[in-house]
Structures are given as C-alpha cells and as structure tokens.
Amino acid sequence: MLNQEKLLLHMAWANQHVLEKLGQLNDEDLKLRLTKDDWTVQELANHIVLAAGGYAHRVSGIAVSTGLDQKMAIPLSDLQRYCAEADEILRVESHKLDEINTYVRDGKNIERSRSTIISQSIHHATEHRAQISDTLKVHGIRVLDLDDIDLWAYSDLAGEINSPE
C-alpha cells in the first residue's frame, strides 16, 4: 500500500502499544516529567489521545473524547478506547478526497487540507510517544523501547515480505 494507510495503521498500533506499556506503571511513574517544565507521562498520553480526537473531529465532524482535559487522570483503558476510535476515523477519512477543512482555534478561523491534518496527526503522535519514552528512560524506567514500535516492527507484525528469498 503506497498511501497514508500504512502510516495510519502503524500509528494506531504504536499508540495502543504505548498505552498498554503505560499500564505497567504505577501512579507515581505516570507523574514523572522530563524536566520540571514538561508535561507528566500521564499528560503526554492524554495529549496524544485528545489531540487524535481533535484531528478526527476536524476531518469528520465526529466527536470522540469530549469533556476531557489533559490534566485529568484519565484511565488508560479509556485512553485506549478513545484513541482506537479516533485513529480509525483518521484512517477512514484518509481515503476521502482531499479538501480544505475550516476550524476555529484560539478565536481564529484556520484552513487546512484534510491531508495535512491527517499527516500532522501521525507526526504528532510519533513526537509525543518519543517524549514519553525519553521521560521514562531519564528516570531509569525501560518499559518502552521505540525500536519495538517502529515501522520495521509493524511491517514484520503485518506479515509483509521483507527480504528476497
């Protein structure tokens, strides 16, 4: 497949993997920060999921996780459910024709193409998964290895033919 489909399927799989790994942590681990000015692991996980819901809403009009705030202690099982729903909406929307979506942010009308919003959702999740991994590693917690969720790992899991025989 030579489109965003593979990247979106990978993103959904990697997001679920990270949220599952966070389930191995205790409440104190979820409060860890990279620096005193950075978000906690919980806030980063919330942000990945709530932003995915925002991107999904922008391209589909479907609300996924309303009434939630990044500062909340949202149960990981709920985050997994919201994230799976948002990621699937993004995947489905990626098959539609590109068009300009208009939304309001900070009181301003913003116009972005569907393809840019969906592409940004992939970049955004990748960026914050790395922040979670870095935060945990700085504190000596090695439950999340980014090599375990790269595209090579996803390709192997998906059963792609990866080398000539």
N, C-alpha and C positions, 0 to 999 in steps of 0.2 A: 504494500500500500504506500503510495507516494503522495500523501497529503497530511493534514494535521491529525488524522485519525490515530496513527500510531503514537504520536506525541501525546494526544489526549488520553488514550488508553494507558500509556505509561504513567502519565501524571496521576490518573485515578488510582492505579495500582500502587505507585510510590506513596501517595498521600495516605492510603489505607495502611500500608506497611509502617509508616512513621507513627500514625496514631495508635496502631497496635503495639509498637515498641514502647510508646509512652505509657501504655497500660502496665508496664513492668515497673514503673517508677512509683515512689511514694509521694505524698503531698508536698513534702519539703523539696524533693527533687524538681517538682513542677514549678516551684517558686524561684528556682535558680535563674540568675541573669549572667550574661557575658560580662557586662560592666554594670555599675550602679545606675547608669542612664539607659540601659537597654531593657527591652521587654523580657518578662519571665518566659520560661518554656511554655507554660500554660497560655500566656497571652499570644505567643507566636503561633501555637497550634490553633487557638481561637481565630487569630487573624487570617491564617491560611483558609480556614473553613468559611468564615464570614465573608471574606473577600471573594471566594469562589461563588458564594451565594449572590453577592453583588454583581459579579460579572455575568452569572447566569441570568439574573433579573434584567440586566441591561440588554441582553440579546434576545430574551424570550418573553419578558414580562411576567415570568413565573417567580413568585417569592418563595424562597427556600427556608431561610432562618430569620424570621422577623422577631423583633422584640429582644434580641440578644445583644450583649455588649462584650467587647473584647476583654474587659476587666473581670468578667464573671468567671466563676469556676464551673465551666460547662462540662458535664460528664463526658468522658472520652467516647462512650458508646453513642451519645447524642451527636458528638462531633463527627464520628464515623458515618452515621446515618445522613446527616446534613451534607457532608462532603460528598458522599456517594451520589446523592440526589443532584447536587449542583454540578458535579463532574459529568454526570450522564447528560444533563441538559446541555452543557457546553459541547459535548461530543455530538449530540443530535443537531444542535444549531450550526455546527461547523459544516454540515452538509448542505446547508441552505445557501442561496446566492448571497454574495457579499452586498451589503447595503450600508448606508450611514444610519447609525443609531444616535439619537439625541437624548441626553440625560442632564440632570441638574446636579452640579457638585459645587459646594461652597457658594451657593446662590448664583452660579453662572451656568449658562447652557453650554454643554460640551458636545461636540460632534466627533464621533469616531466610527471607523468602519467596523463591521461585525468581525472581520478577520483580525483586525488589530486588537480588539477587546479579547477575543479568544486566544490569540497569540500571547497577549500580556498575561492572561490567566496562567498559562504554562510557565512563563518566566517567573512570575510572582511566586507560585508555589515552590518552584525549584530554589529560588533565592531564600525563602524562609525555612525550607527543610534544611538547607545548609546552615542557617543560623542556629536552628535547634541542635543540630549535630555538633557544631562548634561550641555552643554553650555547655552542652553535656560533657564534651571532651575536656574543656578547660577545668571542669570540676571533677575530672577523673572517672566519669561515667561513660562507659563504652558500649552502650546497648544499640547504637545506631551508626552503622558503617555505610557511608554514602555509596561505596562501591557495590554494596548489596542491592541498591535500588537504581543503578544506572541503566541506560538503555541496553547495554550488553546483557545485563542480568534479565531484563524484561524480555529481550529477544530470545534468550535461552528458555525462559519460562513459557513463552508463547509457542515454542517449538519451531522456530524458524531454522532454516538450513543455514548454518553459519560458516561452514567451511567445505570446500570441494572434497569429495572422497573418490 
